[in-house]
Amino acid sequence: MDLTLMLQFWTVALLLALTPGADWAYAIAAGLQPRSVVPSILGMVSGYVVVVVVVAIGVGALVTEYPAALTVLTLAGAGYLLYLGCSTLFARSVAAASASGRPLGSSAWSRFLRGAGVSGINPKGVLLLLALLPQFVSPHGWPAPVQMGVLGSLHLLDCAVVYLLVALAARRILRSRPTASVVVTKVSGALMLLIGAGLLAEQVVPLFR
């Protein structure tokens, strides 16, 4: 593989991972829970593993070739983000849950699946990797799918580190500030709602034109 292209992709992928979005919102919400953030972060990374594999083997091209498939994916992603946004926005605060003796949160498997859903059915993530990966594939050396798999792995590493740091920072800084944690939790929920509504509007609005 071309080392220069790898470093260029890694830089771009890191900048994308550092851009706040639905993944950040979920990572912050996970950090404010009283349980481990690891299942949630692993879930988000696993969701992107599926996306990378899909793009690398060429299935991603089929999604862009058949708009109906992308529409279904977008609607599913929007619906899931709206559900998570509502759940986060109207959830009881960590401080209130602790005071009542009933810890906030669910099983590790449930948190893993939620994280996988946030990233795995995010159509923006699919299109982003579909647009980016081919641009950094060298015409020489390993087969294109293998190169895209390697590049995708760099993106997974970026996501794992950034989202883990975001979740831990939220826990360390905000857990000791109950008022601030409530505000950030509500903002995270509202952000997921806005992103989900935006994805939904992209599909619905054109129908009325």
Stockholm file with secondary structure:
# STOCKHOLM 1.0

chainA/1-209         MDLTLMLQFWTVALLLALTPGADWAYAIAAGLQPRSVVPSILGMVSGYVVVVVVVAIGVGALVTEYPAALTVLTLAGAGYLLYLGCSTLFARSVAAASASGRPLGSSAWSRFLRGAGVSGINPKGVLLLLALLPQFVSPHGWPAPVQMGVLGSLHLLDCAVVYLLVALAARRILRSRPTASVVVTKVSGALMLLIGAGLLAEQVVPLFR
#=GR chainA/1-209 SS CCHHHHHHHHHHHHHHHTSCSHHHHHHHHHHTSSSCSHHHHHHHHHHHHHHHHHHHTTHHHHHHHCHHHHHHHHHHHHHHHHHHHHHHHTSCCHHHHHHHTCCSCCCHHHHHHHHHHHHHTCHHHHHHHHHHGGGGCCSSSSCHHHHHHHHHHHHHHHHHHHHHHHHHHHHHHHTTCHHHHHHHHHHHHHHHHHHHHHHHHHHHGGGGC
#=GC SS_cons         CCHHHHHHHHHHHHHHHTSCSHHHHHHHHHHTSSSCSHHHHHHHHHHHHHHHHHHHTTHHHHHHHCHHHHHHHHHHHHHHHHHHHHHHHTSCCHHHHHHHTCCSCCCHHHHHHHHHHHHHTCHHHHHHHHHHGGGGCCSSSSCHHHHHHHHHHHHHHHHHHHHHHHHHHHHHHHTTCHHHHHHHHHHHHHHHHHHHHHHHHHHHGGGGC
//
